[in-house]
Amino acid sequence: MAAGRSRSDALYRRASKVMVGGVNSPVRAFKAVGGTPLFIARGRGPAVWDSDGNRYTDYVCSWGALIHGHADPRVLAAASQAARKGTSFGASTEVEVRLAEKVCSLVRSVRKVRFVNSGTEATMSALRVARAYTKRPALLKFDGCYHGHADPYLTQAGSGMATFDLPASAGVTPGTAGDTLTVPYNDEGAAEDAFRRDSDRIAAVIVEPIAGNMGVVPPERGFLEKLRKLCSGSGSVLIFDEVITGFRVSAGGAQQLYGVEPDLTCMGKIIGGGFPVAAYGGRIEMMDMVSPEGPVYQAGTLSGNPVAMAAGLAALEGLSGTSYKKLEKLSRLLGSGLAEAASAEGVEVTLNRVGSMFSLFFCGGPVRSFAEAKKSKHGLYPKFFWGTLGRGVYLPPSPFESSFLSLAHREGEVDGTVRAARAAFRELRTG
Ligand code: KE4
């Protein structure tokens, strides 16, 4: 399959001279799976091609942003039409109003929104609003959840922090870290204990309503409801970080799927159709704390960028009820195919899936927390990653990430992926 990866290797050597680690985001460096990272030359639909011309069925999908697949014609047309009118004005435009109206129509709890350029900005700003609104300092988050790289979130985080086994980040002051409480995901009792100890200090609880950054870990029954009750009972702000799950698992995100309404919601990835767009929004009395309406300052040169807004609007307008039915049908086919392939080859795996986001753990189940996710035999993941990559399937280069299907994936891709996985599972067993 692989026509070699010499161009990627050469590009990585060049990149490493001028970019930290040869990458612009740590997980892309393939440290969790070894070897040198791929350099991607182009993508179309469900596929990407590396710089050596090797084709892969893509399950990274730009970390979940590309629900329509690569180079979606509608998104491309919208972005290029917008760009021809100018790329940025630093002033308001009609298209950002239309995207804001679309977001508010899809996510019931979001009555007002502010666009930013990354999920990190969204979660950082949402916390600032919560602290201003409650006049309290502390944040409660969950082990294994990742909310971007703002200082308050870099303790016991998932995604790249878990990949590099970093319980905390250098450069975060003890004062900042001291205001962040972490408890295990899906542990209602631990959350209750945190409130019993610190409810008068807790400004906000932030949670991935479906965890995607320790691998996929769905909420146990009652977990989100418990967080809602604890926050309502103590005047803390409930923040759903739906940067991954927003518009992914349903039109209204995980909050619609599970019927639990947060006070603030952070969104990203799909909302920009592959362009740098994120947002935070929610209750009017909280959002009106933000400048210029209120005392919480937050700003951004490229916030609401018209090209990115046009791409995001096209992405959201391209989603309908049937989109989620299609994604569920194909994702179920893939999930069962992978589980059957592992079982046929005598490899113990737990496959967690919600809609079109899924991940494999190399251990018995259930996997309901970061501690249980870490029980996965991670030594097997690199072998499985390279075994499938060499057969034309591109999975996330870390076990602490989600895989995603797009609306461009078809049964042909799923069949090919299951065949490649079965061969890779067999290699795990036979060495
Ligand atoms: P960004 O700042 O990377 O746009 O978003 C931060 C973020 C916030 N919340 C959640 C739930 C997220 O998953 C993320 C970012 N996701 C990772 C992948 N799991 C981005 C990939 C990367 O770090 O390169």
Boltz pocket constraint, residues with backbone or C-beta under 6 A from the ligand:
constraints:
  - pocket:
      binder: B
      contacts: [[A, 25], [A, 26], [A, 27], [A, 28], [A, 63], [A, 117], [A, 118], [A, 119], [A, 120], [A, 121], [A, 123], [A, 146], [A, 147], [A, 148], [A, 149], [A, 159], [A, 160], [A, 208], [A, 212], [A, 213], [A, 241], [A, 242], [A, 243], [A, 244], [A, 268], [A, 278], [A, 400], [A, 401], [A, 402]]
      max_distance: 6.0
